[in-house]
Amino acid sequence: MRNAVLLTLDPDRPDPFPGWFTVGDDGRLTAVEPGEPPAGVAADETLDAGGALVGPGFVSAHSHLFTSGSRGLGMDQTLYGWIEAMTRYTAAADTDDIYWMTRHGAQDFLRNGITTAFDFSDAGLRFEKESAGVARFDSALPDTGFQHAQLRAKVDAGLRHVHSVMLGQGDVDTDAALAQLDDVVALAATADPDLHLRLAISGTVQWASSRDAATLEVAAMRRHGLLNQPHFLENPNEVELQQSKFAWYAEAGALGPDLVFGHFIQTTDEILQAAAAAGCGMSWQPMSNGRLASGVAQIPRIRELGMRVGMGLDDQSCTDVSDPWNNMRTALALLRATHHDPAAMPVRDVLALHTRGSAEVLGIDDSVGTLRVGRYADFLVVDPRRPDTGPVWDAYGTYVLACSLRNLHAVYVGGRQVAEGATLCDPASTEVEAQVHERMARLRAEVDSR
């Protein structure tokens, strides 16, 4: 790749700069340099960016890909009311249905420049709202077949991912839950290691009625060295009850670099200080938090305390348009309006959070999130002249503030083009779309006729 304005997000070198890079047969970057490639650089294929902006693929630190066929539901609901509306039809899905829903979500991410995602797989457990601030999942072991199908779907779509699974809920046998997890770990070990980057668990303390949930999560984390990302302190209702459960994690020994709090909005400064001191991270979903009226996370204070922060697109049915540019601009607007201070979130920082920051908080920054030698060549070609946004005074300013999906002209994963504009290169993409429309229509008919 030559004739590009590179936004490498490499913390060890200044950018942007006009430059070039090369990709090896393994899909990883072998050189990233300013200027023109010197004589003698050989390649099977040369791409000319024509002066366009080229940055790393976005990393979503928090996603639910199976919800891709459920957009626009629960329009005027807060979190638990929206979940009831969104899962009305997906709760009736079988293993084949969930495969196609997840693959649909994965290819939607790729089309929009999101090349890596932390994906919370659907556990197949029934969700029930007790009040605006209290909800439960079935007291049962999750459906392993569901989880396996969602892993296959991401691999088949070509999306890099961290695959996250939920453990048993309620009064379940610990040995049975851990044995089931062993099965998931064994299957994940057979997945394409270039696409399946890590396995994680989806913590459930937010919905649990017993401290045993935190104990089980810690046992699972230590058994296989897993990351744990729980949805935690998200809901603006029953806040004191939610906050009291932070002690469950602390007393179970869960706090540490492998615990990443999803959302982490209804916090106290004491909770923030304890999480930061232990090395925990958090994932921030500004579009989802706004859509569901969940609130605004204390990102400036969280970063001041030294916590790692990544950004996610969350459910495709509560972010609705999986647009990382919209997510970044929403993040800027929420924080700046809340704090009355543009320094609450600088433009360069918000792009770093949605790329390198997400990779760091997930522990996969040795593979994705930046354009650095040795990382995968996952990159976007973004042209501010088609359609024209005017002169580029600052590449970061134009990239984050003035560009959007309409300027995203190409998406590459491992040096291989996967999308041209809004068109996917995968010949199976139209079949995926047809499958999702057909299956969601069937599920709607089945559920609504009961």
Backbone torsions as a table, in degrees:
resi	resn	phi	psi	omega
1	MET	NA	126.7	179.8
2	ARG	-132.2	170.9	175.8
3	ASN	57.6	44.3	179.9
4	ALA	-119.2	149.2	168.2
5	VAL	-94.1	107.5	-170.1
6	LEU	-90.5	125.4	168.4
7	LEU	-107.0	88.6	-171.1
8	THR	-76.9	-24.3	-172.4
9	LEU	59.8	19.2	176.3
10	ASP	-75.2	117.8	-177.2
11	PRO	-70.4	-11.8	-175.7
12	ASP	-98.9	3.4	178.0
13	ARG	-146.5	146.5	179.9
14	PRO	-73.7	141.3	173.0
15	ASP	-148.4	169.5	8.8
16	PRO	-81.0	164.2	174.5
17	PHE	-153.7	148.3	172.8
18	PRO	-67.1	130.6	-175.9
19	GLY	-166.9	-162.5	-175.3
20	TRP	-148.1	163.1	171.5
21	PHE	-151.0	163.0	177.4
22	THR	-125.0	152.1	-177.7
23	VAL	-122.5	130.8	179.0
24	GLY	-82.7	175.5	-179.6
25	ASP	-62.8	-21.4	179.4
26	ASP	-86.9	4.8	178.4
27	GLY	81.2	9.8	179.4
28	ARG	-107.1	155.8	-178.8
29	LEU	-72.6	133.1	-179.7
30	THR	-109.6	-16.8	175.6
31	ALA	-158.9	141.0	175.1
32	VAL	-140.9	109.2	-171.1
33	GLU	-141.7	156.3	175.0
34	PRO	-78.2	163.5	175.6
35	GLY	80.7	-154.4	179.2
36	GLU	-99.3	147.6	177.3
37	PRO	-61.3	136.1	-179.0
38	PRO	-69.3	161.5	177.0
39	ALA	-58.5	141.7	177.9
40	GLY	98.6	-9.4	175.5
41	VAL	-73.4	116.6	-176.2
42	ALA	-104.0	143.5	177.9
43	ALA	-153.3	150.1	176.4
44	ASP	-72.1	-25.2	-178.2
45	GLU	-146.7	138.1	176.9
46	THR	-120.2	128.7	177.9
47	LEU	-109.6	135.5	177.4
48	ASP	-108.5	115.7	-178.3
49	ALA	-75.8	-11.5	178.1
50	GLY	63.6	29.1	179.5
51	GLY	83.5	5.7	179.7
52	ALA	-71.3	164.0	175.8
53	LEU	-81.3	134.4	-179.9
54	VAL	-128.2	119.7	-180.0
55	GLY	-129.8	171.8	178.9
56	PRO	-69.2	153.6	172.8
57	GLY	-59.1	146.9	178.6
58	PHE	-71.0	149.0	176.5
59	VAL	-116.9	120.9	176.6
60	SER	-94.2	113.9	-175.8
61	ALA	-80.2	0.4	-174.1
62	HIS	-163.3	108.7	-174.3
63	SER	-147.1	156.3	175.0
64	HIS	-133.3	87.1	-169.6
65	LEU	-67.7	-27.7	-176.2
66	PHE	-66.3	-13.4	-177.3
67	THR	-85.7	8.2	-172.6
68	SER	-62.9	-23.8	179.2
69	GLY	-94.6	13.3	-173.4
70	SER	-124.1	29.7	-177.3
71	ARG	-72.6	151.4	175.4
72	GLY	81.9	3.6	178.6
73	LEU	-91.5	160.4	179.7
74	GLY	56.2	46.1	-169.5
75	MET	-59.5	-36.5	-173.3
76	ASP	-123.5	42.0	-177.1
77	GLN	-118.7	155.2	167.2
78	THR	-85.2	-174.7	-165.6
79	LEU	-48.9	-59.6	-170.6
80	TYR	-73.3	-32.7	173.9
81	GLY	-65.5	-39.4	177.5
82	TRP	-65.4	-42.4	179.6
83	ILE	-59.6	-42.0	177.4
84	GLU	-58.8	-44.1	-179.7
85	ALA	-67.8	-41.6	-175.8
86	MET	-70.0	-36.2	-176.9
87	THR	-91.1	2.5	-179.5
88	ARG	-52.8	-40.5	-177.0
89	TYR	-100.8	-36.7	-178.7
90	THR	-66.8	-24.8	179.5
91	ALA	-64.1	-19.8	179.3
92	ALA	-94.9	3.7	-175.4
93	ALA	-73.1	147.9	172.3
94	ASP	-99.6	-175.6	-174.1
95	THR	-62.7	-39.6	177.9
96	ASP	-66.2	-41.6	178.8
97	ASP	-57.9	-47.0	-174.5
98	ILE	-68.4	-29.6	175.1
99	TYR	-60.7	-50.9	-176.3
100	TRP	-69.6	-35.3	176.5
101	MET	-61.3	-45.1	-178.8
102	THR	-67.7	-41.3	178.9
103	ARG	-64.5	-37.0	175.8
104	HIS	-60.7	-44.0	178.3
105	GLY	-65.6	-38.2	-179.6
106	ALA	-66.5	-42.7	-179.1
107	GLN	-73.4	-27.1	173.7
108	ASP	-64.6	-41.1	175.8
109	PHE	-60.7	-48.2	-177.4
110	LEU	-60.2	-42.6	-179.9
111	ARG	-58.7	-31.6	-174.7
112	ASN	-99.2	14.1	173.1
113	GLY	87.6	10.2	177.4
114	ILE	-98.1	105.6	-171.6
115	THR	-98.9	-11.1	177.2
116	THR	-141.2	140.1	-179.0
117	ALA	-145.1	141.5	164.4
118	PHE	-83.0	118.5	-174.2
119	ASP	-116.2	119.6	172.6
120	PHE	-81.2	108.5	179.9
121	SER	-73.4	148.9	176.3
122	ASP	-69.6	127.6	-177.1
123	ALA	-83.7	-11.1	-176.8
124	GLY	76.0	16.4	178.9
125	LEU	-99.4	141.4	-179.4
126	ARG	-70.9	134.0	178.8
127	PHE	-102.6	136.2	-179.4
128	GLU	-136.8	124.7	177.8
129	LYS	-84.3	128.2	176.3
130	GLU	-95.8	-34.0	176.7
131	SER	-158.8	-178.0	-179.5
132	ALA	-61.5	-23.0	-177.1
133	GLY	-120.2	3.1	-178.0
134	VAL	-132.7	132.2	178.4
135	ALA	-147.7	163.9	-178.6
136	ARG	-140.4	152.3	164.5
137	PHE	-100.4	160.9	176.3
138	ASP	-52.4	143.9	172.8
139	SER	-81.1	89.9	-174.8
140	ALA	-165.7	168.0	170.7
141	LEU	-80.2	143.1	179.7
142	PRO	-69.3	166.7	-179.2
143	ASP	-82.5	107.4	-178.2
144	THR	-62.8	-36.5	178.2
145	GLY	-59.2	-39.2	175.6
146	PHE	-58.5	-48.4	-176.5
147	GLN	-64.6	-40.5	178.4
148	HIS	-62.8	-42.7	-178.5
149	ALA	-61.6	-37.7	-178.5
150	GLN	-71.9	-32.9	174.4
151	LEU	-64.7	-46.1	178.9
152	ARG	-60.3	-39.1	-177.3
153	ALA	-62.6	-42.0	179.9
154	LYS	-66.8	-40.6	178.3
155	VAL	-64.7	-45.0	-178.5
156	ASP	-64.5	-31.5	177.9
157	ALA	-77.0	-20.5	-179.1
158	GLY	86.4	24.2	-179.6
159	LEU	-96.8	127.1	172.0
160	ARG	-68.5	146.5	-172.0
161	HIS	-160.6	158.8	160.4
162	VAL	-107.2	120.5	-176.1
163	HIS	-94.1	120.8	-175.8
164	SER	-113.8	134.7	-178.9
165	VAL	-122.5	150.4	179.0
166	MET	-94.1	140.8	176.2
167	LEU	-84.5	175.4	179.6
168	GLY	-60.6	150.5	-177.9
169	GLN	-108.9	151.0	173.9
170	GLY	69.5	-143.6	-175.4
171	ASP	-85.0	78.7	179.7
172	VAL	-114.6	156.6	179.5
173	ASP	-73.3	123.5	-177.1
174	THR	-60.1	-43.8	-179.3
175	ASP	-62.8	-39.1	179.1
176	ALA	-66.4	-40.9	179.4
177	ALA	-63.8	-42.5	-179.6
178	LEU	-71.3	-34.1	176.6
179	ALA	-65.8	-37.8	177.1
180	GLN	-66.0	-39.3	176.5
181	LEU	-62.3	-38.2	177.2
182	ASP	-56.3	-38.9	179.5
183	ASP	-65.2	-41.7	178.5
184	VAL	-64.6	-42.2	179.2
185	VAL	-62.0	-42.0	-179.9
186	ALA	-63.7	-41.7	178.8
187	LEU	-66.4	-43.7	-178.1
188	ALA	-60.7	-30.7	-179.9
189	ALA	-66.3	-17.5	179.9
190	THR	-94.0	-6.4	-178.4
191	ALA	-75.8	158.3	179.4
192	ASP	-56.7	114.4	-175.4
193	PRO	-68.4	-17.1	175.9
194	ASP	-74.6	-23.9	-179.8
195	LEU	-105.0	-42.3	178.6
196	HIS	-87.9	101.0	-171.9
197	LEU	-88.1	-28.5	-175.7
198	ARG	-168.6	153.4	174.0
199	LEU	-108.0	145.3	-178.6
200	ALA	-142.9	167.9	171.2
201	ILE	-112.8	153.9	177.9
202	SER	-102.5	104.0	-177.1
203	GLY	-63.6	149.1	-171.8
204	THR	-127.3	15.2	-177.3
205	VAL	-59.7	-32.7	-179.2
206	GLN	-56.3	-31.5	-177.2
207	TRP	-105.2	-2.0	-172.4
208	ALA	-82.4	155.6	177.4
209	SER	-107.4	-0.4	-176.3
210	SER	-140.6	149.0	175.7
211	ARG	-63.5	-15.6	-179.4
212	ASP	-59.8	-26.7	179.9
213	ALA	-62.1	-43.5	179.0
214	ALA	-66.9	-38.3	178.9
215	THR	-63.0	-42.4	178.6
216	LEU	-64.1	-41.7	179.6
217	GLU	-61.5	-43.1	179.6
218	VAL	-64.1	-40.9	178.0
219	ALA	-60.9	-41.0	179.5
220	ALA	-67.9	-43.0	179.2
221	MET	-59.0	-45.8	-175.8
222	ARG	-75.9	-28.7	-179.2
223	ARG	-63.9	-36.3	-175.2
224	HIS	-129.4	9.2	-179.7
225	GLY	63.0	45.7	-172.1
226	LEU	-96.5	149.9	167.9
227	LEU	-74.4	148.9	176.5
228	ASN	-129.9	119.1	174.1
229	GLN	-118.3	100.1	175.6
230	PRO	-88.4	144.9	164.5
231	HIS	-70.5	124.0	-172.3
232	PHE	-151.2	134.3	178.9
233	LEU	54.4	43.9	-179.5
234	GLU	-93.4	-43.6	-170.0
235	ASN	-79.0	134.5	179.6
236	PRO	-79.4	3.7	179.1
237	ASN	-106.2	153.0	179.0
238	GLU	51.7	46.4	-172.6
239	VAL	-65.5	-41.9	-178.8
240	GLU	-62.9	-38.3	177.2
241	LEU	-62.4	-45.1	178.9
242	GLN	-61.8	-46.5	-177.3
243	GLN	-63.0	-32.8	-179.1
244	SER	-64.1	-23.9	-177.3
245	LYS	-80.3	-9.2	174.1
246	PHE	-60.6	-35.8	178.7
247	ALA	-62.2	-30.4	177.6
248	TRP	-60.3	-44.4	178.2
249	TYR	-65.8	-44.8	-177.9
250	ALA	-61.8	-46.3	-176.5
251	GLU	-71.6	-25.1	178.3
252	ALA	-81.9	-7.9	-179.1
253	GLY	80.6	25.8	-176.6
254	ALA	-83.1	-24.6	-173.3
255	LEU	-65.0	130.5	-179.8
256	GLY	165.1	-178.8	-175.3
257	PRO	-60.8	-22.7	-179.5
258	ASP	-91.3	9.0	174.4
259	LEU	-110.3	116.4	-177.9
260	VAL	-118.7	114.3	-177.2
261	PHE	-80.3	122.6	176.0
262	GLY	-83.2	123.0	179.6
263	HIS	84.6	-71.7	172.4
264	PHE	55.0	53.1	-174.2
265	ILE	-97.2	-49.3	-172.8
266	GLN	-86.0	60.2	-174.2
267	THR	-97.7	168.5	166.0
268	THR	-114.6	164.4	179.2
269	ASP	-66.0	-31.2	178.0
270	GLU	-64.3	-42.0	177.9
271	ILE	-64.2	-44.5	-179.9
272	LEU	-61.0	-44.8	-179.3
273	GLN	-63.8	-40.6	180.0
274	ALA	-66.8	-42.5	179.7
275	ALA	-65.4	-43.1	-179.9
276	ALA	-65.4	-43.0	-179.1
277	ALA	-62.1	-30.9	-179.6
278	ALA	-83.3	-9.3	179.6
279	GLY	89.8	13.9	179.7
280	CYS	-67.4	161.4	174.0
281	GLY	-117.7	179.4	174.8
282	MET	-148.7	152.7	174.4
283	SER	-112.9	138.7	-171.5
284	TRP	-117.0	126.6	-178.6
285	GLN	-121.3	77.6	-171.3
286	PRO	-62.2	-41.3	-179.8
287	MET	-63.4	-47.2	179.4
288	SER	-63.0	-44.4	-178.9
289	ASN	-61.3	-35.5	176.8
290	GLY	-73.8	-44.9	-177.7
291	ARG	-59.5	-40.2	-176.2
292	LEU	-95.3	8.1	179.1
293	ALA	56.8	35.1	-177.9
294	SER	-78.2	-28.8	-179.7
295	GLY	124.2	-174.9	-177.1
296	VAL	-118.6	119.0	179.1
297	ALA	-64.7	150.2	-177.7
298	GLN	-83.0	62.3	-173.2
299	ILE	-60.8	-44.8	178.9
300	PRO	-57.8	-43.9	179.6
301	ARG	-68.3	-40.5	179.6
302	ILE	-61.1	-43.7	179.1
303	ARG	-70.4	-35.9	177.6
304	GLU	-60.4	-35.2	179.3
305	LEU	-78.5	-7.2	175.4
306	GLY	93.7	9.7	177.8
307	MET	-71.6	142.3	172.8
308	ARG	-73.6	138.1	-177.9
309	VAL	-130.2	130.2	170.7
310	GLY	-119.7	167.5	180.0
311	MET	-120.6	144.7	179.4
312	GLY	-131.9	162.4	177.3
313	LEU	-92.7	-9.1	178.2
314	ASP	58.3	-155.6	179.8
315	ASP	-61.8	138.7	174.4
316	GLN	-70.9	-7.5	177.6
317	SER	-103.1	6.2	169.1
318	CYS	-129.5	-11.9	163.7
319	THR	-94.1	-25.0	171.7
320	ASP	67.5	-54.8	171.8
321	VAL	-108.6	116.8	-175.7
322	SER	-77.9	70.6	-171.4
323	ASP	-113.4	104.7	-178.6
324	PRO	-65.1	-28.1	177.5
325	TRP	-68.3	-43.1	177.1
326	ASN	-63.6	-37.3	178.3
327	ASN	-63.0	-43.1	178.8
328	MET	-64.8	-44.3	-177.5
329	ARG	-70.1	-33.2	173.4
330	THR	-63.7	-41.2	177.5
331	ALA	-59.1	-47.5	178.4
332	LEU	-59.3	-46.8	-175.2
333	ALA	-66.4	-43.4	-178.8
334	LEU	-62.1	-47.7	-176.3
335	LEU	-70.9	-43.1	-178.7
336	ARG	-65.8	-39.2	178.9
337	ALA	-69.6	-38.9	-179.2
338	THR	-67.0	-41.5	-174.9
339	HIS	-98.2	-2.9	-178.6
340	HIS	54.8	38.9	-172.7
341	ASP	-154.8	116.5	178.4
342	PRO	-63.7	-23.3	179.0
343	ALA	-72.2	-8.9	177.5
344	ALA	-61.0	-26.1	174.4
345	MET	-157.0	99.2	177.2
346	PRO	-67.9	152.7	-177.7
347	VAL	-59.5	-46.8	-178.7
348	ARG	-61.8	-35.7	-177.3
349	ASP	-67.9	-38.8	-176.1
350	VAL	-67.8	-34.0	174.7
351	LEU	-67.8	-39.8	178.0
352	ALA	-62.3	-37.9	-179.3
353	LEU	-66.3	-33.6	-175.6
354	HIS	-86.9	-0.1	179.2
355	THR	-126.9	-87.3	-177.9
356	ARG	-62.2	-41.1	-178.0
357	GLY	-62.1	-42.7	178.5
358	SER	-64.7	-40.9	178.7
359	ALA	-64.0	-40.7	-179.4
360	GLU	-65.6	-43.9	-176.2
361	VAL	-68.5	-24.4	178.3
362	LEU	-91.7	-4.8	179.2
363	GLY	73.1	29.6	-179.5
364	ILE	-125.7	21.3	-176.1
365	ASP	-73.6	-6.3	172.4
366	ASP	-79.5	-6.1	-177.9
367	SER	-119.5	-36.4	-172.9
368	VAL	-140.8	173.2	173.5
369	GLY	101.1	-17.9	179.6
370	THR	-144.0	163.3	171.3
371	LEU	-100.4	87.1	-179.7
372	ARG	-133.3	150.0	178.2
373	VAL	-54.6	132.5	-179.9
374	GLY	95.8	-19.7	176.3
375	ARG	-84.5	160.3	176.0
376	TYR	-63.4	144.2	179.2
377	ALA	-83.0	67.8	175.3
378	ASP	-99.8	110.2	-173.2
379	PHE	-146.2	160.3	-178.5
380	LEU	-119.3	140.3	172.4
381	VAL	-104.6	112.3	-174.5
382	VAL	-119.7	116.8	-173.7
383	ASP	-108.8	107.5	-179.1
384	PRO	-73.9	-0.3	178.7
385	ARG	-101.9	-4.9	179.1
386	ARG	-136.3	93.2	-6.0
387	PRO	-72.8	157.8	-171.4
388	ASP	-72.9	130.1	177.0
389	THR	-106.0	6.7	-178.5
390	GLY	93.3	-175.4	-178.6
391	PRO	-59.7	145.4	177.4
392	VAL	-92.9	98.8	179.4
393	TRP	-80.2	-34.1	178.9
394	ASP	-146.0	124.1	-173.8
395	ALA	-62.2	-39.2	178.8
396	TYR	-66.7	-43.5	179.9
397	GLY	-60.4	-44.0	178.9
398	THR	-67.1	-44.9	-176.3
399	TYR	-60.3	-46.3	-174.2
400	VAL	-85.1	-42.9	-170.7
401	LEU	-92.8	-32.4	-172.1
402	ALA	-107.9	-20.3	-179.0
403	CYS	-92.6	166.0	-179.0
404	SER	-159.9	-170.6	-179.7
405	LEU	-59.4	-27.3	-179.8
406	ARG	-68.3	-21.0	177.7
407	ASN	-93.7	-4.6	-179.9
408	LEU	-81.4	106.1	-173.0
409	HIS	-97.4	-23.3	179.3
410	ALA	-158.4	145.5	177.2
411	VAL	-125.2	130.5	179.9
412	TYR	-122.2	138.5	174.0
413	VAL	-124.1	117.7	-177.6
414	GLY	62.0	32.6	-179.4
415	GLY	78.0	3.7	-180.0
416	ARG	-109.1	129.4	-178.6
417	GLN	-70.6	129.4	179.4
418	VAL	-114.9	-14.6	177.7
419	ALA	-152.6	141.1	172.2
420	GLU	-120.3	110.0	-170.1
421	GLY	61.3	-131.7	179.3
422	ALA	-91.2	5.1	-176.7
423	THR	-99.0	124.3	178.2
424	LEU	-79.3	146.2	179.1
425	CYS	-82.9	-17.8	-179.2
426	ASP	-67.3	118.1	-179.0
427	PRO	-64.5	-16.9	179.4
428	ALA	-86.0	-2.3	-172.7
429	SER	-62.6	-36.7	-180.0
430	THR	-70.2	-33.6	176.1
431	GLU	-65.1	-40.2	178.8
432	VAL	-59.0	-46.1	-179.7
433	GLU	-62.6	-43.5	179.8
434	ALA	-63.0	-41.0	179.4
435	GLN	-60.9	-44.3	-177.3
436	VAL	-66.2	-43.4	179.6
437	HIS	-63.0	-44.1	-179.1
438	GLU	-65.1	-44.8	-177.0
439	ARG	-70.6	-39.9	178.9
440	MET	-66.8	-35.8	176.7
441	ALA	-64.4	-40.8	178.1
442	ARG	-64.1	-44.7	180.0
443	LEU	-63.8	-39.2	178.8
444	ARG	-62.9	-44.3	179.3
445	ALA	-62.2	-42.2	-179.1
446	GLU	-65.0	-45.9	-175.1
447	VAL	-71.1	-44.5	-175.9
448	ASP	-70.6	-18.4	-179.9
449	SER	-87.1	-5.0	-178.1
450	ARG	-75.2	NA	NA
